[in-house]
Amino acid sequence: MKANLVLTSKAVFTGLEEVPKPAAVAISENRIIAVTSIEEMESFIDEKTLVYNYENQLIIPGFHDFHVHAMMGGLALESLNLFEARSEREAVEMVKQYAATKGTGEWIIGFMWDSSYWDDKKFPNWFSLDQAFPDQPVVLFHAEGHYTWVNTRALEMASIDKHTPNPPNGIIEKDVNGELSGILIEEASSLITKYAYDFSKEKKKQLFQNFLHEAARFGVTSVNNLYGTETLSKLDDFELFREFESSDELTVRMHLFPALNGEIEEAINLREKYQSSKLRVAGLKQFIDGVITSRTAYLLAPYADKPDTSGMPAHSFEEMFQWVEEADRHGFSIRFHAIGDAAIRFALDAYENAQHKNGKQDSRHSIEHIEVIHPEDISRFAELNVIASMQPGHFALSERDTYTERIGQQREKYVFVINSLKNAGAKLAFGTDFPIDSLDPLRQIYRAVTRIDSSGKEIWNPDERISVSDAIKAYTLGSAFGTFREHELGTIEEGKLADLVVLDRNLFEIPPEEIVNTKVQLTVSDGKIVYSGQQVLI
């Protein structure tokens, strides 16, 4: 058999060994047909074969992002990014400059503001936005995506006033006088986004194309697209994804995780409807808690800086246990957002209960984020065969001092314990939670290997660093395993699907601090080159 494409390098990391080796990879159609020495590759080459020699540049399996929100990410790529703002005033000025490029009356949508980096570290309010935008609706997502900052016009369009009741698992924040503050927490944001995200089909196509282009340039060939609360319900469109697949424009493998909500028949129907190599319902997802910075993460003991709260779960134990047991019985893999130590324990208990009721099976359930864990629960991941789905870059998104103030010094030792989980036998799967973080996998690998915090200088819990090899495997084979696809994805082996990436340098030979500067040279998805030489080819 002759190859359509051959890639050679002195540094090929197949994922089967701990270090790269000289090798050549032959691809025919969408499959790898040989992984052999460079000298032995000649027999797979004819006049039609494209041959690329990458010298000492690193060839690895395609990145598989275990946790994304594709449509929201596509929106974020063309919206305002406020992460660099260092005060409320500066943020409003950035919004004004951005708004000048938009039509009058259009929704102004922004992402990534974080008041923990601001001079006064205080939450903003509607007043500053109203001064700049008295008539135009504005909705700005916090960096962690769990609360929004809005102006009065946006509140009016959603018919929200001080008498509007809080939705389930949401808070319409009010000031000491009972007046609206302009901050909507958790599901309260969905009261606004159902209007702000009311896009046409053509607009949604554009947003998804934005996402696909970003994935190609970052070497992401597979993603797990997770339910993201009702806030995103207006955006996700499985039929749109299928249209891209039908027209051969779907350049990532999409593994869909709709909501775990007790509607098991609907979930079964979706699983039967979407089940191809490139587009499939792979499981169900739900939230147990929120995030540390807004004190909505669920903790075993009160917050250090606000002892009257420990956060609370989004759903009751009884309801969640019932949902998990039923979904597990029907063969669904379940994903739980759990950031606080109480939420993580809740998730583990729910999975353990399902095992008792349904018997032990190859469920491959996972817990997402795992930011603050109780040390007694670390070993339970391996015992219950629960995957640790983590985004290493997240511990550097939040300003470290603010984060530590929330949880206190005692719990600070158990933040993002990646290496401890690995050493205890847990299987790791890495992702970004895009657009909460950049879709760039190299940022996540950099943080996992260095543990450099938000200051850019300090190492946070150095014992939790992992090797380059382990980090790449978590981003490739770990994610493939978590999606039941390790037999066809995650390593470079004969017979597997041809999803590969070439990096511009060998991560195993550079100082760890330089990993973050690494760029993708080539992305091969399903045997096709979709990115080459800083150019997207789709």
N, C-alpha and C positions, 0 to 999 in steps of 0.2 A: 504493500500500500504506500502510495506517495502522499506527502504532506502538502497542504495548502500553505502552511506557515511553520517556520522553524525559528526558535529563539535559542541563542546560545550565550553562555556567560561563564566566567570562572567562579561565579558566586550564585548558585541556584539553591534556594532554601525550599526543599520539597515539603517540609513539615514532618517528615519521617525521621529526621535526625535533628541534632541540637545545633548544628552549624551548617553553613552553605557548603557546596561542593561544585567543582567544574562539571558542567553537564549541558546537554542540548535537549530541548523539548520540541517534539514534532506534533503538529495539530492537523487533523483532517476534519473538515466540516466543523462540528462543535465539540469534538472529543480529542483528548490527548491520546495519541496512538503510540508514543514511545518517549521514554526518558532514559537517555543513554549517554555515553561519552561523546564528546564533540567529534572524535575521529570516526566513530561508528554511525554517525548521523547521515553520512553520504548516501546510503542506500535508500533513504526516505525522500531524497531531493531530486526533482527533475526541473525542466525549463520553466514550469509554471509555479514553482515553489518560491514564496517570499522568504528570504533568509535574513535575519537580523542578529548581528553579533554585538553583544553589550559589554565585552571586555570584563571589567570587574564590577559592573553595576549589578545590583541585587535583583534577581527574579524570585518572586514569591507567589503563593496562591492569591487569587483575588480577595480583597477585603470583604468581609461579611459583617455589616453593621447590625448588631443584634437588637438595636432599639432606635427607631426613627419615627418621625411624624412627617411624612413626605410632603403632603400638601401644605401644611403650616410652614415647613421649611422652604418650599417654593415661594410662598408669600413673603417670608422673612427676607429672602434674597433680594426682593425688589422693594422692600420697605425700609424704613428708617432704623438704623442701629444706634442705640444710645449708650453703649457700654463705656465709651470714652468720656461721657459727661461726669463732671466732678462737683456738681451742685444742681439744685433744682432750677436755678436761673439759667445755667448753662444748658441744661436739658431742654428748657423751653426755647432758647435761642436756636438750638439745633432743629427743633420741631418747626420753628418759623422758617428757617432756611429750606428745609425739606418741603414744607407746604407751598412754597413759592413755585415749586415744580409741578404742583397738582392743580386740578381744576377747582374752581370755587364750588363749595357744597359737597365735594367728595369727602369720604371718610379719610382721615389721616390716621394711618396705622403704623405703629412703631414697636420695636422690641428691645430688650436687653438693658433697660435702665436698672441701676442697682444703687440704692441710697446708702448702702453700707460703705461705698467708696466716696460718698459726698462729704463735704466739709462738716456738716452738722449731723450726718447719719440719720436724719429724720425722714419719714415718709413725706412725699409731696401731697398736694391737695388740688382740688378743682380750680381754686382761685387763680393761680398763676397761669393755668391753661386758658381760663375764661378771659383773662385780660388780653391774651394774644388771639384767641379764637372764640369770640362771643357767639358766632353763628355757624361754625363748621365743626362737625363731630370729630372728636379725637379719642382714640383708644390706644394705650401704650402698655405693652406687656413687660412685666418685671423679668429680669434675667433668668429666673427659675421657672417662669411660665405659669406660676400658680396664683398670681394676682395682677390686676390691671389698674392703671391710673387713667381716669377719664375726666372729661369736662362736662359742664352742665348740659350743653347741647346734645351730647351722646346720651346722657341720662334721660333727657326729655324724649329723645327719639325712641328709647326703650320703655318709656312711661314709668320710670323709676323715681320715686320721691321718698321722703323720710318715713312714709307710712307703709311702703312696700315691704312685705314680709321676706325674711331671708329664705332662699330656696334650700332644698335639702343639700347638705354638705357645702353650704356657701354662706358668706357673710357680706352684707351690704354695710360697709363700715360707716359709723357715725362718730361725730366729735362729742365732747363732753356735754354739749347743749342739745344733743339728739339730732343734729343736722348732718346731712350727707357730707362725707369727707372727700369723695372722689376716688376712693379706693374700693375695689371689688375683689373679694378673696375667694379662691377656689371656684365652685360652680356658679357663684354670683356673676362671674365674668361672662357666662353663657347668655345671660339676659341681654348683654350688649352685642356679643359677637354674632348672634343669630341675625342681626341687622347688618353689622359691619362686614360679615362674610357672605352676604347674599350676592354671590357672583354668578355671571352667566356661564354657560358651558364653554364658550370660547376662552373666557378668562381662566377657568379652571384648567383647560388644556395648556395654556401658557404657563400657569404655575407649576404644573407637573413637568413640563418641558424644562423649566428652570431647575427643578430638582434633578432630572436625569442628566443634564449637562454638568451639574455640580458633582454628581456621583462619578461620572466618567473621568473628570479631571483629577479626582482624588483616589482613583483606583478602586472604588466601591462597586462590586459586581453583584452583590446580594444584600438585601435589607429585610429586616423584620419591621413591618409597619404596624405600630401599636395604637389601639384605642387611646384617645387622649382627653377623656372627659367630654361632657356635652358641649364644652366650649368649642371643640373642633368638629362637632357633628355636621356642621354645614359644609365642611371642606372635604372630608374623605368621600371618595366616589369610586367604588369598586368597578362599576361598569365603565367608567372612564379609563381605568387601568386596563381593562380588557380590550377596549378599543385600540389602545396603544399596542397591546400584544397582537391583536388581529392584523394590524397594519405593519407589523414587524418593527415597531419603534420602541418597544419596551426593552431597554438596554440594561436593566438590572432584574434580578430575580426577586419578585415581591412576595413575601410571606406575610399574610394578613392576619391580624389578631383583633377581631371585633370585641365588643364588650361582653364580659361575663356578668350577666344581669338576671339570671333565672329563666330567660327565654330560650330554653334548650332546643326546642323544635326549630326555631328560627336559626340558631347556630348550626344545627345539623344541615338544614337546607343550604345555608351559605357554604358549608364545607363541601357539600355535594356539587354545588354550582361552580365553585372556583377550586380546581384541582389539577392544574397543569404544571409543567416543569418550570414555567416562568411566573405563574400567578396562582397562588393557592391560599386558602384559609388554613393556617397552621396551628391555630389555638385560640384562646380567649384571654382577655386582659381586664384587670380591674384595679382600682386604687384602694389601699387601706388607709393611707394618711396623706399629708401634704408635704411641707418642707420646713426645715429648721428656722430659716430667717423670719418667716411669718408666724412661727410657733404653732404651725398646724401639723407638723410631724408629731407622731404619737410616741411618747416616751414612757418608760417604766416609772420614772421619778420626775418631779416637777422641773421646769426650766430653771436654770441657775439665776437668770436675770428677771424671772417673773414667776415666783413660787406658787401663784394661785392657779397655774395651768400646767398640764402635762400634754396638751393636745388631746385629740380624740379620734377614734376610728371613723371612717366615712360611712361604714355600714355596721350593723349589729353582728355579734359573734354568731348568733343563731342563723341569721340570713346568709352570711358569708359561708359558714360551714355547710349549709344545705346546698348552696350554689356549687361549691367546690366538689362536694361528694357526687352530685348529679353529673357535673361536667366530666369529672374523672371517670365515672362509670361509663360514660359514652365515648371515652377515649380521647378527650381533649387535653392538650397541653395547656397549662394555666400559667399566666404571668401576673405577679402581684407587685404593684408599686408599693414599696415599704422602705421608708427612710429612717424612722426612729426605732430604737431598740424594742419598744413594745409592739410596733407594727410588724417588725421582722419576726418576733416571737409569735404573733398572731398568725402570720402567714405559714410559718413552720407547723404550728399547731393544726391549722386547717388542712395542710397536706398530710400530716400524720393521722388525723381523724379519717381522711378519705382512704388512706391505706388500711386502717383498721376495718372500715366498713366495706371496702371494695376488694381488699386483698392487694398485695404488692404487685405492681405492674410497671412496665417501662413507660412512665408518664412524661418524664423529663420536664416537670414543672420548674419554674424559676422564680427568683425574687429579684426585682429591679432596684438598683441603686445601692442598697445596703450601706447607708452612710454611717450610722451610729449603731453598733451592735453590742449586746451584752456578751461578755466572753464565754459564758456557758452555752451560748447558742452557736458558736463557730463550728463545733464538731457535728452539729445536727444536719448541716448541709449534706455531708457525705453519708451520714447514717440514713437519711431520708431520700438520697439521690436527687437533691434539689440543686439546680444550677445557680451559680452566683453570677448574675448579669450586672456588670458594673461599667461605669463610665469614668475612667481614672482622671480625666481632665476636670471633672466636676469639683474636686476638692480644691482646685485653684480658681474656680469661678467666683465663689463667695469670698469676701474679704475675711481673712483668717481670724483676726481679732474679734470681729463681730460674731462669727460662727462660734468661736470658743466661749464668748460671753454668754451665748444662748445655752450651751450644753454644760459648761463648767469644766474644770481641769480634769476631774476624775474620768469623765466620759471621753475627753479629748484623746485619750490614748487608744481608743477603739473606733477611730474614724477611718473609713475606707480601708479595712484590714485585708487588702488583696492577698498579700503573701501568707498571712495567717490562714486564710480560707484555703488557699492552694495547698499549703503544707498539711492541713487537716483533711485533705482528700477531696475538697470540693472541685467540681469542674467549673472553669471560668469561661465566660463569654463576654466579649467587649463590644461596646458601641458608643454612640455619642449623645443620644436623645436629641439629635438635630431637630429643630433649630436652637435648642437650649445651649448647645455648643456647636462649633464648626463641624462640618461633615468630615473634616480632614482626619483620617485615622492616625497620622503621624503625631498629632498633638496628644492623642490618648496614649500612644506607646511611649512618647517622651515623658509624660507624667507618671506612668506606671513604672518606668525604669529609673527615673530620677527622684520622684516625690517632691519636686520643687514646688513650693506653695505660691499663693497669690502675690507675694512680694517679689517673686522672681529670684530670690536669693536663698531663702531658708528651706531646709529639707524637713518635711512634716513626717514624723515617725519613720526614720530611715530603714528600720527593720522590715517595713512593709514594701520595700522596693522588690521588683522581680526582674528576671533576666530579659534580654531582648528576645531570645527564643520563646520564652513563655508568653511574652506579650503578643508576639506575632501569632502564635498558636491560638491564643484566646480570641484573636480577631479573625481567625480563619477556621481552623478545625473545631475550636470550641463553639463557635456560632453555628457551624454546620451540624455538629452533634446536637446542639440544643434545638435544631429544627428538623431532626431525624434525617439529615442528608449527608452524613459523614461518608456514606458509601459512594457518593458522586461529587462531593464538594469538599473544600477545606485543605486538601493536600495536592501536590503535583505528582500524579501517578497515572500510569497507563490505564486507559479506560474511563477516567473521570472526565467530567465536563470541563471544557477549556475556558476557565475563568482565571486569568493571570494578570500580574502587575509587574512592571519593571520600575525600580526606583533609581534615582540619579546617583546614588552612592550606596556603599555596603554598610548597613547599620551595625554590622558586627565588627567593623574595623574603625569606626569613628568614635570620638568622645561622646558619651550619652547626651551631653548638653547640645550637641549639633543635630540630634535626631529631628528636632522640631523644624529645622531648616531644610529637611529633605523634601524633594519634589518627585512627583510621578512622571516618568518618561513615556510609559506606554500602558494602556489599559486594554486588555483583551476580554471581551464578555461574550460567552457562548460561541467562541471561536472567531469572533469578529473584532477587528481593531476599532475601538470607539473613541480612543484618545491617543494622540501621538505628537510628541514635540511641541507641547503647549497649545495644541489645537484639538478642539472637540470635533469629532468626525461623524456626528449624528444630527 
